[in-house]
Amino acid sequence: MTSEPKNIQIDDTTALVLEGGGMRGVFTVGVLDNFMDRGLRFPYTIGVSAGASNGLSFMSRQRGRAKKANIDLLEQYHYIGLKYLVKQRNIMDFNLMFGDFPEHIIPYDYATYAATPDRFEMVTTNCVTGQPQYWEEKHNEERIISIAKASCSLPFVCPIAYVDGQPMLDGGITDSIPVERAFRQGYQKAVVVLTRNRGYRKKQHKFKIPPFIYKEYPNIREALVMRSIVYNKQLDLVERLEDERRITVIRPQKPIEVDRIERDTRKLTTLYKEGYAVAQQLSINSYYPSPFG
């Protein structure tokens, strides 16, 4: 097993890749808060699902905002639960998370995000094509939230979301760890933040989607059937690139006890602290200066 690299060098060819994983994304939040405490930034960041929503707070340099949204306000508002499936056809209260949170409760700093020269892409899955779709938006506030919400719209337990009138679901269905996307964009190195331990693989088992679910979108049905196979291949690629020292991977070192829709804030706090501690142990040299000082 490859141990975590001790030295990371960030320059204008370095990408930051943020996996999703639902509430396991609090590990990523800990990593990103550590990066902000150290004044680190990247020329290009790409986030999927929870990695997209948490990455937005990193791009606006709002240290602690994502932690508050994922842990502190979860304890206060209890925004995950079956009651929302009845009220909103959604396992989570998206009206709160993508409405009240960014607009009123923990206002998002759209101005800082718009001003940063760094690129940020969010990944969704197009229901019509069954393929990943990549979005960059810095100036249209409503569109930023629409893309983030679409990237986080889990299949089966969240309704289909729409961006520019196009039906979208969770980006993790088709591109959970978009390292190859970063390379295709011209970046030569990558720091990849995962939310699973090294060696983890999804169990591959055949399942049939009931014919009435996504019946008008056959390609998304096929993508869902292939999801575990695609994800495991991405993990194979990540571990190979890591062993070849072509990418740096930051991941949980302890067995994961947090579920995708975890509601135990003690577990979430522990995982957040682990993310911060793992990042703190890394020696990082940045040759990409921050305009924020």
N, C-alpha and C positions, 0 to 999 in steps of 0.2 A: 504494500500500500504506500502511495506517495503521501508524504507529510505536507502540510501547508507550506508554501514557499515563504521564505523569511524576508525577501526583498522584492518590492514592486517598484517599477519605474513608470511614471505616468508622463506621457508627452502628447504631442498633437496627433499621434497615430494610435492612441489607446482608447478603446471603447469600454464602456461599462454596461454589462448585460444583467438584467434583473429578472430572475424567474418569478413566477407567481406562487400559488400554493395556498390561497385563501388566508386564513388567520396564521398559518405558518410564516407568512410574510413579516411577522413582527421580528423574526431573526434579521431579515433584510433591513428593517427599520433601525435596529440597533447598529448594524454596520454603517448605514448611511448617516446616522447621528454622529458616529465616531468620525466619519469622513468630514462632516461639516465642522466638528470641533477642531479638526486639524487643517481646515481651510482647503480641502481637496476638491477638485472638480475635474471633469472629463470633457473632451471636445464633443463626444457623442455618447448618449445614453439611450438604451432601448429597454422598455419594461413591458411585461406581460401580466395581465390580470392584476393581482395585488401588487406586482412589481411596477405596473403602470401608475396606479393610484399613489403608491408610496413614493415612486420616483418623481411625481409631480411636486411633492413637498421638498424633495432634494433639489429640484431645479429652481424652486423659488427661494431656496436657502432658509426655509422655515424649520429650523432645528427644533425637534420635540413635537411638531405638529402631527406627524403621522403616528407617533406613540400615543398622543392624546386621543386621536381618532380611533385607534385600534384597541386601546386598553382602557384609558380613563373614561372615555365617553361610552364605551361598551358597558362598563359597570354601571354607569349612570342611566343610560337609555335602553339597555337590553335590546339592541336592534337586530338580533338574530333569533329566529324562532319560527315554529310552525304557524303561529298566529298570523304571520305576515303572508304565508301562502294563501290564507283565506282572504285577507284584506287586499293584498297587492299581487297575488299569484307569484310571490317572490319569497325565498327563505330569509331575505334580509330587507330591512326598511330602506330601500333605495331613495325614497323621498327625503328621508333624513340625511342619509350618507352623501347623496349627490345634490341635495338641495339646501337644507338648513345648515349643514356643516360648512360647506365652502362659502356660503353667502352670509351667514350670520354668526354661527356658534364658534367656529374656528376659521375666520375668513381667509380665503386663499389670496396670496399676494400675486395677482395677475401681472402687475406692473413690473415686478422684479423678474418674473418668468419671461415676460416679453422682451426685457432689456438684455437678458443674458445672450452672449454670442454662441453658446453651446447648443448643439442639436439634441432634441429629445423625440424619440419615436415611441408610439404605443401600438400594440399588436391586437388586432381583433381577428375573428374568423368570419368570413363572408358566408352567409347561409346559402346563397344561390350557387356560388362556385365551390364551396367546401374548401377554400384555400385561405391561407393567412393574408391579411391586409394590414399595411403599415401606414401610420398616420403621423404627420407633423402638423401641429397647430399651436401658435403662440399668441394670437391676437383676438380671435373670436372666442369670447369667454364661454358662451353657450355651447359652442362646438367642442371646446376643450373638455367640458364636463360630459358631453354626449359620447365622446370617444372613450374617455376613462370608464364611464358606466358600461359601455358596450364591451370593453376589454374584460370587465369583471363579471359579465352576465353568464353565470354558470349554466350549463345545459341542464334541462329537466327541472331545475328548482328556481330558475329565474326566467322571466319572459324575454323574448327576443327584443333586442334594442335596435335603434335605428340611428345611422349616421348618414347624413345627406340623403335620407330616404332609403338607404340600403339596409337590409336586415342583417344584424351582426350578433354573434355570441362570443364567449370567452376566447381570447387569443390562444390560451393554453391548449385548446383542442387540436390545433394544427402546428403551432410553433412555440412550445413551452420555454425553450432555451435558445433564443435566436442568435447564436454565435455566428452561424453561417451568414445571416443577414448582415451582421456587423462587418464581416470580412468582405461581403459583396459591396458594401458601401465604401470600401477603400481603407478601412482601418486594419492595421497589421497586427495589433496585440489586443487582448481583451482581459478585463477583470470580470469574472463571472460570479455572481452571488446566487447560490442555490439554497433551497429550503429543505433539502433532504441530505442524509448522511451519504458518504461515498459508499458505493456498492448497492445502493437501493435500486430496485427495479419494480415496475408495476407488474402485478400478476396478470398474465395473459390468459384470458378465457373467452370463449365464444359466447356472445349474447345477442339476442334479437331485440331490436327496438320495436315496440308495439306499432302497428301500421298507422295508427292515428296520430302518432307523435312526429312532428315535423314532416308530415306527409307531402306537403308542397315543396319540400326541400330535400330531394334525394341525395344531393351531394353532401349535405351536412350529416345526414344519416350515415353515409359511408365513412365520413371523417370520424364520427363518433365510434364506429365499430373498429376503426384502425388506430384509435387514439393511443392505446397502451403500447402498441408496436412502434409507432412513430416516436413516442416519448422515450422508450427504452433505447432506440437507436440513437437518439440525441444524447442520452446519458453515456452510451458507448463512445460516441464522438468526443464528448467533453472529457471523459477520463483519458482517452488516447491523447488528445491535445495537451492535457495537463501533464501526462507522463513525458511528453515530448518537450515540455517547458514552453509551449507556444501560447498558453493561456495561464492565468492565475485563477484558481478557484477558491472562493471563500464559502464555507458550508458549515452546518452544525457539526460539532464533534461528539455530542452526546446523543444517545437514542432519543428520537423525536416522540414526545408525548402529547403533542398538540394536533388536533384534528383540523381539517380544512375549515369547518365552521365552529371552531372551539369557542366556548363561552366562559371558561374558567380563567379569570383574569390573573390568578396566581401563576398558572402554567404559562400564560402569555408573557407575564412580566419576567419569568425565569428565562424564557427563550429570547426575549428582547435583550436581557442582560448578557446572555451568551453571545449574541451577535455583536454587541458592543465590545465584549472582551476579546473575541476572536480577532476582530479588526484591530484592536489596540495592540495585539501581540505582533502585528506585521510591521516591518520596517518599510516605509513608503517614501520614495523620493519623487517629488513632482517637478517636472520641467515645463509645466503648463500653468502659468501664473493665474491667480484669481483676480477678476476685476472688482471683487467685492471687498478686497483688503483682508 
